[in-house]
């Protein structure tokens, strides 16, 4: 039995349950757990849509006779405080978080309610750190950002590599490379809207621009410098695997999240720790050309998103609407593999530790629903290892190694090789 005795009505509220990803999270939780193990409520502002979703899920999933709904509005602070007071954990998919996330974070801290989300909006995360970290620490509330494909494979993978290195060699890896080896999936309007919000913030906010240019911008105040440079921009030969690599579209988020994890945990990987996320291509001329093509495409996309008229045109005429996303078939036919390789040194010589995290589902939707759902379960059951008890946290610092077992149980691949 997972249920604990508390004054809250619900264990988990899926906030934004009728949205594209929110439905997938609710489906995962009701498929993986029973009503005897867990009380789940569906949160949103559209009562009719929530009722339809509740009816569908209770019909599809055995053992769920009813799913309560919680009505609230992301723009109404009072309703968000009432929502937070009714549950132990909020799992939110409502973005862009720059527009709709701040009041919910504040409400959860005030109510003593743990929180997890899917944000990759590092400009907004920086605001939450500066505004709310100390309050969350004092309240012993875990606000865990980036619990989806951004950034669990990179962040948890690095934590597992370092835990293995410390156990086997009594020293951490000095260098970690995160390789986005393989992947296929779609993109939703909500994800692209979050990207638009981040670029728009950087256009008029000096702090947002600084967040995007400083590789340590998510570290604690006073510790926002270090040995790493900005993320890779062009094709480059990889020092660990002797092949060509291209920039990763997720590096700007994931590298900063990993560095924040190291800082929050007290620098167990050392202050000279380096990390880099890349897309591996191949050896030889073909690998160089492929890496160059990826780099050029990313540079062009970044340039277009940085210009307001082009960004507006893309959002209006090219990007899908916020509620749209890949089809069920596309989600089930998607897949990803992220490999994290750590290199360290002992008196006996260098050593390497590898972690592979992957799934046979679309990374941003099918897999992400499981990543967020199982993160919420870890917070609910306090299955969080030696993580921190409160603050604006990362998956590695707010949940940590125990998340790996839950992800394996949910059908993801999580493997460690020393």
N, C-alpha and C positions, 0 to 999 in steps of 0.2 A: 504494500500500500504506500502511495506517495503522498497522500493527503496529510497535512499536519493541522493541529488545532490552533486556529488563529481567529482573530476578530473579523478578518476580511471575509467577504462573501465568496470571492473567487481566488483561485490560485494564479491564473494567467488571464489577462485580457489581451486579445489580439486587436490592436488599435489600427483601424483602416482595413477591417476584415473583408469589406466588399470590394476593395481595390484588387488590382491584378495579382500582386504578390501576397496580399493579405489573405485572399481566398486559399492560396496554396499553403500558407502557414497553418490556417485553420484545418485544412484537409489533412495535413501531416500530423498535427497533434491528435486529431480525433481518430486517425487511422492507427497511429503508433501506441496510443494509450486508451484506456477505458474510462468511463464516467466514474467507476469505483476508485480509480487511481488519481483522477485529476478533475478539477472543476475549471472549465474554460468558458469564457464569455466573449461574445463577438461585439466589438466596439466600432461605432461610426456615427454618422449624423442622419443617414437615410434609413428610417425605421422599416419601410417596406422592403428595401433591398436586403437589410439584415435578416428580416423574417424569412425571405426567400432562401437566403443562404443557410439559415438554421434548419429550415425544412429539408433542404437538399442533403445536408450533412447527416442529419439524424436518420434520413431514409437510407443513405448509402452506407453508413457505418454502424455495425452491430454494437449494441450496448449503450448507445446514446439516445435516450428518449427525448431529451430536450437540450437546447443550448441557449442560455440566457443572452439577452442583448443589452448593451449599455449605450445609451444615446448621449452624445456629447458633440461639441463643435470645437475644432482646432483653433478657432478665433475667439473662443469664449473661455476665459480663464476660470470662471466659477465652475463650469461644467467639467473642465479638465481636472480641477482639484477634487470634485466629487468622484470622478472616475478613479483617480489615483487612490483615494481613500478606501475604495471597495475591493482592491486586489493586492496580492503580494508582489506580482510582477506585471509590468506592461511590456509587451513586445510590439513595437510600432513600425509600420511600413509606410507611414504617411509623410511623403516628401512633396516638394523639396523641403528638407529640414530647415534650411535657411528661412523659409517662410512659415513653416508650420510646426517646428520642433521645439522652439525655446520655451514656450509656456508649459509644455508637457514635462520637460526636464525639471523646471522649477516646481511644478505641482508634485512630481514624484519625490523630490527631495523634501518638500514640506510634509508630505504624507508618510515618509519613511518607506517608500515603495521602490523596489529595484526595477531597473529599466534596461532594455536592449533595443538596438535599432540596426538599420542597414546603411547608414549614411557613408558616402564617400566624399562628402563636402567638407574638406579639411579646413576651409575658411570658417565654416560654422563651428566645427569642432574646436578650433582655436578660441572662438568666442566663449564656448561653454567652459573650456578650461579656465580662462581668465575670470569668468563671472561666477562659476559655480563649484569649482573643484574643492575649495576649502569648506564650503557649506556642506557638500556631499560627504567629505571626510568626517566632519563633525557629527553629521546625522547617521553615519554608518550606512549610507545608501550607495549602491553600486550603479553608476550610470555607465553602461558599457556600449560604446559606439562601435560601428563597423563590424557587425556580426553576420555578414554575408560573404559573398565571394570577395568583396572588399570587406574585411581584410583577413578572414580566418585562415585560409590556406597559407598565406605568407607569415602571419603573426604566430599562429599556433604551430605551424611547421618549424619556424625558427626556435620557438620555446621548446619543442620536443627534441630538436637537434641539440640544443644547449643542455637540456636535462640529461640526455643520453651521454653527451661528452663529459659532463661533470661526474656522472655515475661511473663511467668506464675509465676515464683518464684523469679525473680529479682536476680538470682545468677546462675552461670553456673554449669554444671556437673563437678565433680572433676575426675570422672573415666568414661571412655567409653570403651565398649567391642563391637567389630565388629565381627559378626558371619556369616561366609559363610555357610548358613544353607542348601542350596539345589542348585544343579546345574548339568546340562548336556550339553555338547558341545564338539566340536572338536578343533583341534589345527592346525594352518597353519605352513608351512615351514618358513615364515617370522617371526612369533613369536618365534620359536625355534632358528632361526638365531640370533635374538636379545639377547636371553639368552646366546647363545654361545659367542657372542661379549662381554657381560658383564663379564662372567667368564674368558675369555681370557685377558681382560683388567686388572682384579684383579691379574692375574698371574705375570705380569711384571711391574705393576704401583703401587707404594706404596700408592698414593692418592686413587686409586680405591679400594685397600684393606681396607684402613681406612674408606672409604665410606660404605663398606659392613659390617664393624664391629661396627661402632659408630651409635647408634640408633638416634642420633641427627645430622647426617652428612649433611642433607639438610637444616639445620637451617642457618640463616644469620651468616656471619663471626663474631667470638667473642661470639657466643651464642650456641655453639655446645656441650653443656652439659645439663643434666637435671636428673629428678628423675626416668625416665623409664630405664629399662635394655633392653638387646637385645631381639628380638622376641622369642616367646616360641619355644622350641626345642623338647620337649617330651610330653607324655600324662599328663594332669593335670585336677584336679577338678576345675570347674569354680566357682568363688565367688558370682556371681550374679544369676546364674540359677541352681546351685547345680546339674550339670551334668558333664560328662567327655568331655574334648575337646582335639583336636589334633592340631599340628601346621598347619597354613595356608600357602600354597605355595606362596601366594601373600603378606604375612605380611611384608617381608623385604622392599617391595616397599611402600605399603599403609600406614604403620605406620609412616614412615619417611615423607611421603607427608602430612599426617594429622598434624604432629608436625611442619612442615614448615608453614602450614596454620595458626596455632595458633601464631607462631612467627611473620609472616608477618602482621597479622591483629592487632598486638600490644598486644598479650597475653590476649584477652578477656576471655579466659577460664582458666586463671591463669598460673603461672609458675610451679605450682605443678600438673598441669593436666597430667593424665596418659591415655594412650590408648593401646589397645592390640587387634590384629585380630587372630581369631581361627576358627577351624572347630568343631562345636558341634557334639557329637555322641549320647550318651544315658546315663542313670543312671545305676548303678550296674556293675557287672562283664562284661556283654556284651559291655557296653559303654567303659570300660577301655581297653578291648581287641581291639575293633575297633580303638580307639584312638592310641593305641600302634602300630597297623598295619600301620596306616597312617603315623605316625611319622617315623617308620622304612623305609617305602618306600621313603619318602622325603629325609631322611638322605642318603639312598643309591644313589638316583638320584643326590643329591648335591655332594656326593663324586665322582661319575663318571664324572660329569661335571667339577670338579676341577682338573682332571688329563688330561693333553693335549692329549695323545694318545687315551684315552677312549672318550674324547670329540670329537676328529676328527673322530673316528670310528662311533660314534652315528650320527654325521652330515652327513657322507658319506653314511652309509649303512642303517640307521634306520629312521632318520628324513625325512619328505617330502621336496621336493624342495621349494624354496622361493615363487614361484608363486602358489603353491598348498595349498588346504585347504579343509574343510568339504564340502560335497555336499549341494545343495539347500535344499534337504529334511532334512538333518541333522541340518542345520541352523534353519529351521522352526520348527523342533521337539525339539530343545533345550530349556532350561529354566534356570533361576537362581533366588534365593532369598538371599538377604543380609539384615540382621537385625542389626541395631545399637542401643545399649542399653546404656543409660547414667544414672549414679547415682550421685545425689547431696544431699546436706544437708542444711536445713534452721533451724531457731530457733524452728519451729514446728516439726522437725524431718526429716528423709530421704525422698527423692522422686525419682521417676524413670521416664524417658522419652524414648520412643522407636520410631524408624523410620524404615520402611521397604521399600526397593527398590528392584524391581524385574521386570522380563520380561518373556514372553512366547516365547522366541527366544534364540538361541545360544548366551551365554554371550559375547564371544570374537569376534563375527562377526556380526550376525544380530542385536543384541542389541548395540554392540559397534559402528556400523555405525550410529545408531540414536544418541548415546551419543556424538560422535564427530560432527555430522552434526548440532545438536541443540546447542552445545557449540559454533560452528562457527556462528550460527544465533544470539546467545546472544551477541557475540563480535561485530557483524555487526550492530545490532540495539541498542547497548549500554544498553542492558537489563541485567544489571550486579549489581543491588542493591547498596550496600555500599562497593563494592569491590575496589581494588586498580587500579589506572589509568595506571601504568606501572611497568615493572620489569619482572624477571623470576618468574612466578607465578604458583599457584596450582589452580585446579578448584574452591575450596572454596574461595580463596583470589582473584582470577582473574575474577570470574563470580558470584558465590554465590547463594543465595536462589532463585532468579528468574529462574534459570535453572530447578528447580523442576517442575514449571508449564509447561515449554516447553516439558519436558520429559513425563509428564502426557498426554499432547496433542499428543505426538508421540506414545502413547500406552503403555508406561511403568507404572508400579505401583510405586507410591511414597506416602506413608502414614505416618502420625505422630500420635502417641498416647501418651497422658500425663497420 
